[in-house]
Amino acid sequence: MVAASNLLKERVVFTGYLSDSETAVLYKHAALYVFPSVNEGFGIPLLEAFSHQVPVLAANNSCLPEVAGNAAITFDPYNAVALSKLMVDTLNDPALLQSLQQKGTERLTHFSWRKTLDALEAVFDRSIDY
């Protein structure tokens, strides 16, 4: 029997650091972006996947559901069996994949560095008024 770690090494590419252009190539060929993180501060990787029009599955914890909105399907990152089924079901549903791509593109309109700057300035303005 093949050890799990050997099987993983045979089927998963561990890239290490990638430049933006190398990352873009991977997104271009990705059928699905799966983000099983259990602790996130914001979720920029979801927005990055949306920007490359890759359908997204994201863990149902921390900030990820809020960042993803209705543009991703969320899942329990501790349930590998359910995640595996969700991935297969999603990949076998072209209409769902297209819907997720469209929703991801729309979801991006809610985020920008300009909006972030404006929100921070508003916080600073309010704190000065106290």
DSSP file (Angstrom, degrees, kcal/mol; ACC not computed):
  #  RESIDUE AA STRUCTURE BP1 BP2  ACC     N-H-->O    O-->H-N    N-H-->O    O-->H-N    TCO  KAPPA ALPHA  PHI   PSI    X-CA   Y-CA   Z-CA
    1    1 A M              0   0    0      0, 0.0     2,-0.3     0, 0.0     0, 0.0   0.000 360.0 360.0 360.0 136.0    0.0    0.0    0.0
    2    2 A V        -     0   0    0      1,-0.1     2,-0.0     2,-0.0     5,-0.0  -0.606 360.0-114.4 -78.7 132.1    1.3    3.5   -0.9
    3    3 A A     >  -     0   0    0     -2,-0.3     4,-2.3     1,-0.1     3,-0.4  -0.341  22.5-118.9 -64.3 146.8    1.7    5.8    2.0
    4    4 A A  H  > S+     0   0    0      1,-0.2     4,-2.5     2,-0.2     5,-0.2   0.871 113.5  54.1 -56.2 -40.2   -0.6    8.8    2.0
    5    5 A S  H  > S+     0   0    0      1,-0.2     4,-2.0     2,-0.2    -1,-0.2   0.868 109.1  48.3 -66.4 -34.9    2.3   11.3    1.9
    6    6 A N  H  > S+     0   0    0     -3,-0.4     4,-1.6     2,-0.2    -1,-0.2   0.902 111.3  49.9 -69.5 -40.4    3.8    9.5   -1.2
    7    7 A L  H  X S+     0   0    0     -4,-2.3     4,-1.3     1,-0.2    -2,-0.2   0.905 109.9  51.7 -62.7 -41.3    0.4    9.5   -2.9
    8    8 A L  H >X S+     0   0    0     -4,-2.5     4,-2.1     1,-0.2     3,-0.6   0.923 108.1  51.0 -60.6 -45.4    0.0   13.2   -2.1
    9    9 A K  H 3< S+     0   0    0     -4,-2.0    -1,-0.2     1,-0.2    -2,-0.2   0.809 109.3  52.2 -63.8 -29.6    3.4   14.0   -3.6
   10   10 A E  H 3< S+     0   0    0     -4,-1.6    -1,-0.2     1,-0.2    -2,-0.2   0.768 121.0  30.9 -75.2 -25.9    2.4   12.1   -6.8
   11   11 A R  H << S+     0   0    0     -4,-1.3     2,-0.4    -3,-0.6    -2,-0.2   0.548 110.4  64.4-113.2 -10.5   -0.8   14.1   -7.3
   12   12 A V     <  -     0   0    0     -4,-2.1     2,-0.7    -5,-0.2    -1,-0.1  -0.955  66.1-143.4-122.3 134.6   -0.1   17.5   -5.8
   13   13 A V        -     0   0    0     -2,-0.4     2,-0.9    -3,-0.0    -3,-0.1  -0.863   9.1-156.6 -95.8 117.8    2.3   20.1   -7.1
   14   14 A F        +     0   0    0     -2,-0.7    -2,-0.0     1,-0.2    -5,-0.0  -0.836  16.0 179.7 -94.3 103.4    4.0   22.0   -4.3
   15   15 A T        -     0   0    0     -2,-0.9    -1,-0.2     1,-0.2     2,-0.1   0.773  12.9-158.2 -80.9 -28.6    5.0   25.2   -6.1
   16   16 A G        -     0   0    0      2,-0.0    -1,-0.2     0, 0.0     2,-0.1  -0.484  63.2  -0.2  71.5-158.2    6.7   27.3   -3.4
   17   17 A Y  S    S-     0   0    0     -2,-0.1     2,-0.4     1,-0.0     0, 0.0  -0.353  72.0-168.2 -64.6 138.4    6.8   31.0   -4.3
   18   18 A L        -     0   0    0     -2,-0.1    -2,-0.0     4,-0.0     2,-0.0  -0.983  18.5-125.1-127.2 141.7    5.2   32.0   -7.6
   19   19 A S     >  -     0   0    0     -2,-0.4     4,-2.5     1,-0.1     5,-0.2  -0.295  36.3-101.9 -72.0 167.7    5.4   35.3   -9.4
   20   20 A D  H  > S+     0   0    0      1,-0.2     4,-2.4     2,-0.2     5,-0.1   0.891 124.1  50.2 -59.3 -39.9    2.2   37.1  -10.4
   21   21 A S  H  > S+     0   0    0      2,-0.2     4,-1.5     1,-0.2    -1,-0.2   0.884 110.7  48.6 -69.4 -36.8    2.6   35.9  -14.0
   22   22 A E  H  > S+     0   0    0      2,-0.2     4,-1.6     1,-0.2    -2,-0.2   0.893 111.9  49.9 -67.4 -39.0    3.2   32.3  -12.9
   23   23 A T  H  X S+     0   0    0     -4,-2.5     4,-2.4     1,-0.2    -2,-0.2   0.907 106.6  55.5 -64.0 -41.7    0.1   32.5  -10.6
   24   24 A A  H  X S+     0   0    0     -4,-2.4     4,-2.3     1,-0.2    -1,-0.2   0.871 104.4  53.8 -60.2 -37.6   -2.0   33.9  -13.5
   25   25 A V  H  X S+     0   0    0     -4,-1.5     4,-1.3     2,-0.2    -1,-0.2   0.915 108.5  49.2 -63.7 -42.6   -1.1   30.9  -15.7
   26   26 A L  H  X S+     0   0    0     -4,-1.6     4,-0.5     1,-0.2     3,-0.4   0.927 111.8  48.2 -63.4 -44.0   -2.3   28.5  -13.0
   27   27 A Y  H >< S+     0   0    0     -4,-2.4     3,-1.1     1,-0.2    -1,-0.2   0.894 105.4  59.6 -61.9 -38.9   -5.5   30.4  -12.6
   28   28 A K  H 3< S+     0   0    0     -4,-2.3    -1,-0.2     1,-0.3    -2,-0.2   0.838 113.6  37.1 -58.9 -33.1   -6.0   30.4  -16.4
   29   29 A H  H 3< S+     0   0    0     -4,-1.3     2,-0.3    -3,-0.4    -1,-0.3   0.390  92.7 113.4-100.8   2.5   -6.0   26.6  -16.3
   30   30 A A    <<  -     0   0    0     -3,-1.1     3,-0.1    -4,-0.5    -3,-0.0  -0.571  44.1-170.1 -80.3 135.5   -7.9   26.1  -13.1
   31   31 A A  S    S+     0   0    0      1,-0.3     2,-0.3    -2,-0.3    -1,-0.1   0.699  77.2   5.5 -88.3 -24.3  -11.3   24.6  -13.2
   32   32 A L        -     0   0    0     22,-0.1     2,-0.6     2,-0.0    -1,-0.3  -0.984  60.7-140.2-160.5 143.4  -12.0   25.4   -9.6
   33   33 A Y  E     -a   56   0A   0     22,-2.9    24,-2.8    -2,-0.3     2,-0.5  -0.962  21.4-169.5-111.1 118.7  -10.4   27.3   -6.7
   34   34 A V  E     -a   57   0A   0     -2,-0.6    24,-0.2    22,-0.2    22,-0.1  -0.937   5.1-174.3-113.1 122.7  -10.9   25.5   -3.3
   35   35 A F  E     +a   58   0A   0     22,-2.7    24,-2.3    -2,-0.5    -2,-0.0  -0.816   9.8 171.1-121.4  89.6   -9.9   27.4   -0.2
   36   36 A P        +     0   0    0      0, 0.0    -1,-0.1     0, 0.0    22,-0.1   0.016  23.4 152.3 -89.8  30.2  -10.1   25.2    2.9
   37   37 A S        -     0   0    0      1,-0.1    24,-0.2    22,-0.1     3,-0.2  -0.241  33.6-162.6 -60.8 145.8   -8.5   27.7    5.3
   38   38 A V  S    S+     0   0    0      1,-0.3     2,-0.2    39,-0.1    24,-0.2   0.440  79.0  32.0-107.8  -2.3   -9.5   27.5    8.9
   39   39 A N        +     0   0    0     22,-0.1     2,-0.4    23,-0.0    -1,-0.3  -0.753  68.3 165.0-157.8 105.5   -8.3   30.9   10.0
   40   40 A E        -     0   0    0     -2,-0.2    23,-0.5    -3,-0.2    24,-0.1  -0.942  29.5-156.8-125.4 144.9   -8.3   34.0    7.7
   41   41 A G  S    S-     0   0    0     -2,-0.4    -1,-0.1    21,-0.1    21,-0.0   0.808  89.0 -24.5 -85.1 -33.5   -7.9   37.6    8.4
   42   42 A F  S    S-     0   0    0     20,-0.0    25,-0.2    25,-0.0    -2,-0.1   0.463  75.0-117.2-144.0 -57.7   -9.7   38.8    5.3
   43   43 A G    >>  +     0   0    0     24,-0.1     3,-1.4     3,-0.0     4,-1.1   0.711  44.8 158.3 114.6  32.2   -9.7   36.4    2.3
   44   44 A I  H 3> S+     0   0    0      1,-0.3     4,-2.3     2,-0.2     5,-0.2   0.839  71.4  67.4 -55.3 -35.3   -7.8   38.2   -0.5
   45   45 A P  H 3> S+     0   0    0      0, 0.0     4,-2.2     0, 0.0    -1,-0.3   0.847  96.9  54.8 -57.1 -31.5   -7.2   34.9   -2.2
   46   46 A L  H <> S+     0   0    0     -3,-1.4     4,-2.6     2,-0.2    -2,-0.2   0.937 108.4  47.3 -64.6 -44.9  -11.0   34.6   -2.9
   47   47 A L  H  X S+     0   0    0     -4,-1.1     4,-2.4     1,-0.2    -1,-0.2   0.875 109.9  53.9 -64.3 -36.3  -10.9   38.0   -4.7
   48   48 A E  H  X S+     0   0    0     -4,-2.3     4,-0.9     2,-0.2    -1,-0.2   0.927 109.7  47.0 -62.9 -44.7   -7.9   37.0   -6.6
   49   49 A A  H ><>S+     0   0    0     -4,-2.2     5,-2.2     1,-0.2     3,-0.8   0.921 111.2  51.9 -63.0 -43.3   -9.7   33.8   -7.9
   50   50 A F  H ><5S+     0   0    0     -4,-2.6     3,-2.0     1,-0.2    -2,-0.2   0.910 104.7  56.9 -57.6 -41.9  -12.8   35.9   -8.7
   51   51 A S  H 3<5S+     0   0    0     -4,-2.4    -1,-0.2     1,-0.3    -2,-0.2   0.746 108.2  47.0 -65.2 -21.8  -10.5   38.3  -10.7
   52   52 A H  T <<5S-     0   0    0     -4,-0.9    -1,-0.3    -3,-0.8    -2,-0.2   0.263 116.2-117.1 -99.2   9.9   -9.4   35.4  -12.8
   53   53 A Q  T < 5 +     0   0    0     -3,-2.0    -3,-0.2     1,-0.2    -2,-0.1   0.856  62.3 150.7  57.1  40.8  -13.0   34.2  -13.3
   54   54 A V      < -     0   0    0     -5,-2.2    -1,-0.2    -6,-0.1    -2,-0.1  -0.898  51.1-115.2-101.6 127.4  -12.3   30.9  -11.5
   55   55 A P        -     0   0    0      0, 0.0   -22,-2.9     0, 0.0     2,-0.4  -0.322  37.7-141.1 -59.6 143.6  -15.3   29.4   -9.6
   56   56 A V  E     -ab  33  72A   0     15,-0.6    17,-1.9   -24,-0.2     2,-0.4  -0.910  25.5-174.2-121.9 136.0  -14.7   29.3   -5.9
   57   57 A L  E     -ab  34  73A   0    -24,-2.8   -22,-2.7    -2,-0.4     2,-0.3  -0.995  25.1-176.7-115.6 130.2  -15.4   26.9   -3.0
   58   58 A A  E     -ab  35  74A   0     15,-2.4    17,-1.6    -2,-0.4   -24,-0.0  -0.957  31.4 -97.2-133.6 148.1  -14.5   28.4    0.4
   59   59 A A  E     - b   0  75A   0    -24,-2.3     2,-0.3    -2,-0.3    17,-0.2  -0.241  33.3-125.9 -57.1 148.5  -14.4   27.3    4.0
   60   60 A N  S    S+     0   0    0     15,-2.5     2,-0.2     4,-0.1    -1,-0.1  -0.139  77.5  84.1 -93.2  39.2  -17.5   28.4    6.0
   61   61 A N  S >  S+     0   0    0     -2,-0.3     3,-1.4   -24,-0.2   -22,-0.1  -0.754  76.6   6.0-134.0 179.2  -15.6   30.1    8.7
   62   62 A S  T 3  S-     0   0    0      1,-0.3     4,-0.3    -2,-0.2   -21,-0.1  -0.104 120.9 -30.4  44.5-134.5  -13.9   33.3    9.8
   63   63 A C  T 3> S+     0   0    0    -23,-0.5     4,-2.5     1,-0.2     3,-0.3   0.528 112.6  97.5 -88.0  -6.5  -14.4   36.1    7.2
   64   64 A L  H <> S+     0   0    0     -3,-1.4     4,-2.8     1,-0.2     5,-0.3   0.873  81.0  48.5 -60.0 -45.2  -14.6   33.9    4.1
   65   65 A P  H  > S+     0   0    0      0, 0.0     4,-2.0     0, 0.0    -1,-0.2   0.893 114.1  48.8 -61.6 -36.0  -18.5   33.7    3.8
   66   66 A E  H  4 S+     0   0    0     -3,-0.3    -2,-0.2    -4,-0.3    -3,-0.1   0.920 114.5  43.8 -68.7 -43.0  -18.7   37.5    4.2
   67   67 A V  H  < S+     0   0    0     -4,-2.5    -1,-0.2   -25,-0.2    -3,-0.2   0.923 117.7  45.5 -66.6 -43.9  -16.0   38.2    1.6
   68   68 A A  H >< S+     0   0    0     -4,-2.8     3,-2.2    -5,-0.2    -2,-0.2   0.813  82.3 176.5 -71.3 -30.8  -17.4   35.6   -0.8
   69   69 A G  G >< S-     0   0    0     -4,-2.0     3,-0.6    -5,-0.3    -1,-0.2  -0.361  71.0 -28.3  57.9-137.9  -21.0   36.6   -0.5
   70   70 A N  G 3  S+     0   0    0      1,-0.2    -1,-0.3    33,-0.1    33,-0.1   0.288 123.6  88.7 -90.8  11.4  -23.2   34.6   -2.8
   71   71 A A  G <  S+     0   0    0     -3,-2.2   -15,-0.6    32,-0.2     2,-0.3   0.420  88.5  41.1 -91.8   1.3  -20.3   34.2   -5.3
   72   72 A A  E <  S-b   56   0A   0     -3,-0.6     2,-0.5    -7,-0.1   -15,-0.2  -0.961  76.8-121.0-142.1 159.2  -18.9   31.0   -3.7
   73   73 A I  E     -b   57   0A   0    -17,-1.9   -15,-2.4    -2,-0.3     2,-0.2  -0.900  33.2-145.9 -99.1 130.3  -20.1   27.8   -2.2
   74   74 A T  E     +b   58   0A   0     -2,-0.5     2,-0.3   -17,-0.2   -15,-0.2  -0.639  19.5 177.8 -99.2 157.9  -19.0   27.3    1.4
   75   75 A F  E     -b   59   0A   0    -17,-1.6   -15,-2.5    -2,-0.2   -14,-0.1  -0.959  39.8 -92.2-150.8 162.6  -18.1   24.1    3.1
   76   76 A D    >   -     0   0    0     -2,-0.3     3,-1.8   -17,-0.2     7,-0.2  -0.734  31.6-153.8 -79.1 113.5  -16.9   22.7    6.4
   77   77 A P  T 3  S+     0   0    0      0, 0.0    -1,-0.1     0, 0.0     3,-0.1   0.610  91.1  60.2 -69.6  -8.6  -13.1   22.5    6.0
   78   78 A Y  T 3  S+     0   0    0      1,-0.2     2,-0.7     2,-0.0    -2,-0.0   0.448  88.9  76.8 -94.8  -0.8  -12.9   19.7    8.5
   79   79 A N    <>  +     0   0    0     -3,-1.8     4,-2.2     1,-0.2     5,-0.2  -0.775  53.0 172.6-113.3  86.9  -15.1   17.3    6.5
   80   80 A A  H  > S+     0   0    0     -2,-0.7     4,-2.5     1,-0.2    -1,-0.2   0.837  77.1  55.0 -64.3 -35.1  -12.9   16.0    3.7
   81   81 A V  H  > S+     0   0    0      2,-0.2     4,-2.0     1,-0.2    -1,-0.2   0.938 110.9  44.2 -65.5 -46.4  -15.5   13.5    2.4
   82   82 A A  H  > S+     0   0    0      1,-0.2     4,-2.6     2,-0.2    -2,-0.2   0.891 113.3  52.0 -65.4 -38.6  -18.2   16.2    2.0
   83   83 A L  H  X S+     0   0    0     -4,-2.2     4,-2.7     2,-0.2    -2,-0.2   0.925 107.5  52.0 -63.1 -44.2  -15.7   18.5    0.4
   84   84 A S  H  X S+     0   0    0     -4,-2.5     4,-2.1     1,-0.2    -1,-0.2   0.920 111.9  46.1 -57.7 -45.3  -14.6   15.8   -2.1
   85   85 A K  H  X S+     0   0    0     -4,-2.0     4,-2.9     1,-0.2     5,-0.2   0.906 111.4  52.2 -64.5 -42.0  -18.2   15.2   -3.1
   86   86 A L  H  X S+     0   0    0     -4,-2.6     4,-2.6     1,-0.2     5,-0.2   0.907 109.1  50.2 -61.2 -42.4  -18.9   19.0   -3.4
   87   87 A M  H  X S+     0   0    0     -4,-2.7     4,-2.6     2,-0.2    -1,-0.2   0.940 113.6  44.5 -61.7 -47.5  -15.9   19.4   -5.7
   88   88 A V  H  X S+     0   0    0     -4,-2.1     4,-1.5     2,-0.2    -2,-0.2   0.937 114.9  48.3 -62.7 -47.3  -17.0   16.5   -7.9
   89   89 A D  H  < S+     0   0    0     -4,-2.9    -1,-0.2     1,-0.2    -2,-0.2   0.904 113.7  47.3 -61.1 -42.2  -20.6   17.8   -8.0
   90   90 A T  H >< S+     0   0    0     -4,-2.6     3,-1.6    -5,-0.2     7,-0.3   0.928 110.9  50.4 -66.2 -45.5  -19.5   21.3   -8.8
   91   91 A L  H 3< S+     0   0    0     -4,-2.6    -1,-0.2     1,-0.3    -2,-0.2   0.770 108.8  53.8 -64.9 -24.8  -17.1   20.3  -11.5
   92   92 A N  T 3< S+     0   0    0     -4,-1.5    -1,-0.3    -5,-0.2    -2,-0.2   0.287  95.2  75.6 -92.4  10.6  -19.9   18.2  -13.1
   93   93 A D    <>  -     0   0    0     -3,-1.6     4,-2.3     1,-0.1     3,-0.4  -0.787  55.1-179.2-124.0  87.1  -22.4   21.1  -13.3
   94   94 A P  H  > S+     0   0    0      0, 0.0     4,-2.4     0, 0.0     5,-0.2   0.843  83.9  54.1 -56.6 -36.5  -21.4   23.5  -16.1
   95   95 A A  H  > S+     0   0    0      2,-0.2     4,-2.3     1,-0.2     5,-0.1   0.908 109.6  47.5 -65.5 -40.4  -24.3   25.8  -15.3
   96   96 A L  H  > S+     0   0    0     -3,-0.4     4,-2.6     2,-0.2    -1,-0.2   0.914 110.8  51.8 -66.0 -42.9  -23.2   26.1  -11.7
   97   97 A L  H  X S+     0   0    0     -4,-2.3     4,-2.0    -7,-0.3    -2,-0.2   0.922 111.7  46.7 -59.3 -44.7  -19.6   26.8  -12.7
   98   98 A Q  H  X S+     0   0    0     -4,-2.4     4,-2.4     2,-0.2    -1,-0.2   0.904 111.4  51.7 -65.0 -41.3  -20.7   29.5  -15.1
   99   99 A S  H  X S+     0   0    0     -4,-2.3     4,-2.7     1,-0.2     5,-0.2   0.911 109.3  49.8 -61.5 -43.3  -23.0   31.0  -12.4
  100  100 A L  H  X S+     0   0    0     -4,-2.6     4,-2.3     2,-0.2    -1,-0.2   0.881 109.6  51.9 -64.4 -38.0  -20.1   31.1   -9.9
  101  101 A Q  H  X S+     0   0    0     -4,-2.0     4,-2.1    -5,-0.2    -2,-0.2   0.944 112.4  45.2 -61.9 -47.4  -17.9   32.8  -12.5
  102  102 A Q  H  X S+     0   0    0     -4,-2.4     4,-2.1     1,-0.2    -2,-0.2   0.917 114.1  48.1 -63.6 -44.3  -20.5   35.5  -13.1
  103  103 A K  H  X S+     0   0    0     -4,-2.7     4,-2.7     1,-0.2    -1,-0.2   0.867 109.8  53.7 -65.6 -35.9  -21.2   36.0   -9.4
  104  104 A G  H  X S+     0   0    0     -4,-2.3     4,-1.5     2,-0.2    -1,-0.2   0.918 108.1  49.3 -63.8 -43.7  -17.5   36.2   -8.7
  105  105 A T  H  < S+     0   0    0     -4,-2.1     4,-0.5     1,-0.2    -2,-0.2   0.911 114.2  45.9 -61.2 -42.3  -17.0   39.0  -11.3
  106  106 A E  H >< S+     0   0    0     -4,-2.1     3,-1.3     1,-0.2     4,-0.3   0.887 107.3  57.9 -67.2 -39.3  -19.9   40.9   -9.8
  107  107 A R  H >< S+     0   0    0     -4,-2.7     3,-1.8     1,-0.3    -1,-0.2   0.823  94.4  66.8 -62.6 -31.5  -18.7   40.4   -6.2
  108  108 A L  G >< S+     0   0    0     -4,-1.5     3,-1.9     1,-0.3    -1,-0.3   0.780  85.4  71.2 -60.4 -26.6  -15.4   42.1   -7.1
  109  109 A T  G <  S+     0   0    0     -3,-1.3    -1,-0.3    -4,-0.5    -2,-0.2   0.685  90.3  61.5 -65.9 -15.2  -17.2   45.4   -7.6
  110  110 A H  G <  S+     0   0    0     -3,-1.8     2,-0.4    -4,-0.3    -1,-0.3   0.524 102.6  58.8 -85.5  -5.9  -17.7   45.5   -3.8
  111  111 A F    <   +     0   0    0     -3,-1.9     2,-0.3    -4,-0.2     3,-0.1  -0.979  55.4 137.6-131.2 134.4  -14.0   45.6   -3.2
  112  112 A S     >  -     0   0    0     -2,-0.4     4,-2.0     1,-0.1     5,-0.1  -0.960  57.1-114.1-162.1 159.7  -11.2   48.0   -4.2
  113  113 A W  H  > S+     0   0    0     -2,-0.3     4,-2.6     1,-0.2     5,-0.2   0.851 117.9  57.2 -65.8 -32.1   -8.2   49.6   -2.7
  114  114 A R  H  > S+     0   0    0      2,-0.2     4,-2.7     1,-0.2    -1,-0.2   0.932 106.9  47.3 -63.1 -46.1  -10.0   53.0   -3.2
  115  115 A K  H  > S+     0   0    0      1,-0.2     4,-2.3     2,-0.2    -1,-0.2   0.886 112.0  51.2 -62.8 -38.1  -13.0   51.8   -1.1
  116  116 A T  H  X S+     0   0    0     -4,-2.0     4,-2.3     2,-0.2    -2,-0.2   0.931 111.1  47.3 -63.6 -45.8  -10.6   50.5    1.5
  117  117 A L  H  X S+     0   0    0     -4,-2.6     4,-2.7     1,-0.2    -2,-0.2   0.922 111.5  50.8 -61.7 -45.2   -8.8   53.8    1.7
  118  118 A D  H  X S+     0   0    0     -4,-2.7     4,-2.0     1,-0.2    -1,-0.2   0.905 110.8  49.2 -59.8 -42.3  -12.1   55.8    1.9
  119  119 A A  H  X S+     0   0    0     -4,-2.3     4,-2.0     2,-0.2    -1,-0.2   0.905 111.9  48.4 -65.3 -41.5  -13.3   53.5    4.8
  120  120 A L  H  X S+     0   0    0     -4,-2.3     4,-2.6     1,-0.2    -2,-0.2   0.913 110.0  51.7 -64.9 -42.0  -10.0   54.0    6.7
  121  121 A E  H  X S+     0   0    0     -4,-2.7     4,-2.8     1,-0.2    -1,-0.2   0.895 108.1  52.5 -61.2 -39.1  -10.1   57.7    6.2
  122  122 A A  H  X S+     0   0    0     -4,-2.0     4,-2.3     2,-0.2    -1,-0.2   0.906 109.3  49.2 -63.5 -41.4  -13.7   57.8    7.6
  123  123 A V  H  X S+     0   0    0     -4,-2.0     4,-2.1     2,-0.2    -2,-0.2   0.934 112.8  47.2 -62.2 -46.0  -12.6   55.9   10.6
  124  124 A F  H  X S+     0   0    0     -4,-2.6     4,-1.8     1,-0.2    -2,-0.2   0.906 110.8  52.0 -63.1 -41.6   -9.7   58.3   11.2
  125  125 A D  H  X S+     0   0    0     -4,-2.8     4,-1.6     1,-0.2    -1,-0.2   0.916 110.2  48.5 -59.7 -44.2  -12.0   61.3   10.7
  126  126 A R  H  X S+     0   0    0     -4,-2.3     4,-0.6     1,-0.2    -1,-0.2   0.874 110.0  51.8 -64.1 -37.4  -14.4   59.9   13.3
  127  127 A S  H  < S+     0   0    0     -4,-2.1     3,-0.5     1,-0.2    -1,-0.2   0.835 108.2  51.4 -71.3 -30.0  -11.6   59.3   15.8
  128  128 A I  H  < S+     0   0    0     -4,-1.8    -1,-0.2     1,-0.2    -2,-0.2   0.849 103.2  59.8 -71.8 -34.6  -10.3   62.9   15.4
  129  129 A D  H  <        0   0    0     -4,-1.6    -1,-0.2     1,-0.3    -2,-0.2   0.672 360.0 360.0 -68.9 -16.7  -13.8   64.3   16.0
  130  130 A Y     <        0   0    0     -4,-0.6    -1,-0.3    -3,-0.5    -2,-0.1   0.496 360.0 360.0 -76.4 360.0  -13.9   62.7   19.5
